[in-house]
Amino acid sequence: MDPKAKAKIQKEFQRHEHDTGSSEVQVALLSRRIEELTEHLKLHTKDHSSRYGLLKMVSARRRLLNYMKAQDEARYQDIIKRLKLRR
């Protein structure tokens, strides 16, 4: 992911002006990386090391979403809708 795309995602999902590490930003960045890696794996089906990395990213996003759900249900529902995730 190029730095401009990353900055755009951070700006869209940040909670305040200098927010780069909130749960919302982390989930959004992970979702983008997951989408990119999924497209890569459609072309390169035997790339098992990337598939392993994809599984790690998916589980990291899952843990962050579970944390958000426990902390603030409204924020959780908002991020699910904005990213169009199935839950």
Secondary structure by P-SEA (a helix, b strand, c coil): ccaaaaaaaaaaccccccccccaaaaaaaaaaaaaaaaaaaaacccaaaaaaaaaaaaaaaaaaaaaaaaccaaaaaaaaaaacccc
